[in-house]
Amino acid sequence: MVNSNIKKISSEIFSAIAENFPVVSASDEFYYFPQVRLLKPEWKTWDRFSPDFITYFIKRLYSWESRLDQLFSHITVSKGADKAELLLLKKLVHTLQEHLEETRTWETQPTFYLTIASLGLAEALNSKNPDTAQYRVRTLPDFLDQAGNIH
């Protein structure tokens, strides 16, 4: 039961990260994001770094962390692998939460959005589908607008 709950929560976490932060989570440039990708990338979608969304996502991270903490009480000594997996997931969630809420690179680093834009365009240009670059370019202004709305 613990193992299936760990898999369910980890699937939720990784899916949410890949869906909402598709460029940074596909890159090794942002060490505090796990490297995860959607099975089928949505090239019109850029990362969501608006203040409202970040507040919402931080709440989700706290919720996942709480659910992981609850699972610790169900682990027996013989389930060392489950405990290790829980500890890794908890560390991942906590690290991401810390960077989004406390370090706030998305809000304080002037080149943050330009780096994501460059990575997202490079990824699209390297895809096998020639239309992907156009999808990314057409939606780039909306992504960059996020940077202008941060105080």
C-alpha positions as CSV (number, residue, x, y, z in Angstrom):
1,M,0.0,0.0,0.0
2,V,2.8,2.5,0.9
3,N,4.6,1.7,-2.4
4,S,1.5,2.4,-4.5
5,N,0.8,5.6,-2.6
6,I,4.4,6.7,-3.2
7,K,4.0,6.0,-6.9
8,K,0.7,7.9,-7.1
9,I,2.1,11.0,-5.4
10,S,5.3,10.9,-7.4
11,S,3.3,10.6,-10.6
12,E,1.2,13.6,-9.6
13,I,4.3,15.6,-8.7
14,F,6.2,14.9,-11.9
15,S,3.2,15.3,-14.1
16,A,2.4,18.7,-12.6
17,I,6.0,19.9,-13.0
18,A,6.2,18.7,-16.6
19,E,2.8,20.2,-17.5
20,N,3.4,23.6,-15.9
21,F,7.1,24.0,-16.3
22,P,7.8,22.2,-19.6
23,V,11.0,24.1,-20.6
24,V,12.8,24.2,-17.3
25,S,12.0,20.6,-16.4
26,A,13.3,19.4,-19.8
27,S,16.6,21.2,-19.2
28,D,19.5,20.5,-16.9
29,E,20.0,24.3,-16.6
30,F,17.7,24.6,-13.5
31,Y,19.1,22.1,-11.0
32,Y,16.3,22.6,-8.5
33,F,13.7,21.3,-11.1
34,P,13.7,17.5,-11.7
35,Q,14.3,16.6,-15.3
36,V,10.9,15.4,-16.5
37,R,9.1,15.6,-19.8
38,L,5.7,15.1,-21.1
39,L,5.4,12.1,-23.3
40,K,3.9,14.3,-26.0
41,P,5.2,17.9,-25.6
42,E,2.8,20.7,-26.1
43,W,4.9,23.2,-28.0
44,K,2.5,26.1,-27.5
45,T,2.9,25.9,-23.8
46,W,5.6,27.8,-21.9
47,D,6.4,27.7,-18.2
48,R,4.0,29.3,-15.8
49,F,5.8,31.8,-13.6
50,S,3.1,34.3,-12.8
51,P,2.9,35.3,-9.2
52,D,-0.6,33.9,-8.8
53,F,0.4,30.5,-10.3
54,I,3.6,30.3,-8.3
55,T,1.5,30.9,-5.1
56,Y,-0.9,28.1,-6.1
57,F,1.9,25.7,-7.0
58,I,3.8,26.3,-3.7
59,K,0.5,25.3,-1.9
60,R,0.5,22.1,-4.0
61,L,4.1,21.4,-3.0
62,Y,3.3,21.8,0.7
63,S,0.3,19.5,0.2
64,W,2.5,16.8,-1.5
65,E,5.1,17.2,1.3
66,S,2.4,16.7,3.9
67,R,1.1,13.6,2.2
68,L,4.7,12.2,1.9
69,D,5.2,12.9,5.7
70,Q,2.0,10.9,6.5
71,L,3.4,7.9,4.6
72,F,6.5,7.7,6.8
73,S,4.4,6.4,9.7
74,H,3.4,3.4,7.6
75,I,6.9,2.3,6.7
76,T,8.3,-0.7,8.5
77,V,12.0,-1.5,9.0
78,S,11.9,-4.0,6.2
79,K,10.7,-1.3,3.8
80,G,14.0,0.5,3.5
81,A,13.6,1.1,-0.3
82,D,10.2,2.8,0.3
83,K,11.8,5.1,3.0
84,A,14.6,6.0,0.6
85,E,12.2,6.8,-2.1
86,L,10.0,8.9,0.2
87,L,13.1,10.8,1.5
88,L,14.2,11.6,-2.1
89,L,10.7,12.8,-3.1
90,K,10.4,14.9,0.0
91,K,13.8,16.5,-0.7
92,L,12.8,17.2,-4.3
93,V,9.5,18.8,-3.3
94,H,11.1,20.8,-0.5
95,T,14.0,22.0,-2.7
96,L,11.6,23.2,-5.4
97,Q,9.3,24.9,-2.9
98,E,12.3,26.6,-1.3
99,H,13.5,28.0,-4.7
100,L,10.0,29.1,-5.7
101,E,9.1,30.7,-2.4
102,E,12.3,31.9,-0.8
103,T,15.1,32.2,-3.4
104,R,12.5,33.5,-6.0
105,T,14.9,33.4,-9.0
106,W,11.8,33.6,-11.2
107,E,11.2,37.1,-9.7
108,T,14.7,38.4,-9.0
109,Q,17.0,37.2,-11.8
110,P,16.9,39.5,-14.8
111,T,18.0,36.8,-17.3
112,F,15.7,34.1,-16.0
113,Y,13.1,34.5,-18.7
114,L,15.6,35.0,-21.5
115,T,17.3,31.8,-20.5
116,I,14.0,29.9,-20.6
117,A,13.1,31.5,-23.9
118,S,16.4,30.5,-25.4
119,L,16.1,27.0,-24.2
120,G,12.5,26.6,-25.3
121,L,13.3,27.9,-28.8
122,A,16.4,25.7,-29.1
123,E,14.4,22.7,-28.0
124,A,11.7,23.4,-30.6
125,L,14.3,24.0,-33.4
126,N,15.8,20.6,-32.6
127,S,12.6,18.7,-32.7
128,K,11.7,16.5,-35.6
129,N,8.5,18.4,-36.4
130,P,9.3,21.6,-38.4
131,D,6.1,23.3,-37.0
132,T,7.2,23.3,-33.4
133,A,9.4,26.3,-33.7
134,Q,6.5,28.3,-35.1
135,Y,4.3,27.2,-32.2
136,R,6.9,28.3,-29.7
137,V,7.7,31.6,-31.4
138,R,4.0,32.6,-31.7
139,T,3.4,32.0,-28.0
140,L,6.7,33.6,-26.8
141,P,5.3,37.1,-26.3
142,D,2.7,35.8,-23.8
143,F,5.5,34.0,-21.9
144,L,7.7,37.1,-21.8
145,D,4.8,39.2,-20.5
146,Q,5.0,37.3,-17.2
147,A,8.4,38.9,-16.6
148,G,6.9,42.4,-17.1
149,N,4.2,41.6,-14.5
150,I,6.5,40.7,-11.6
151,H,7.2,43.2,-8.8
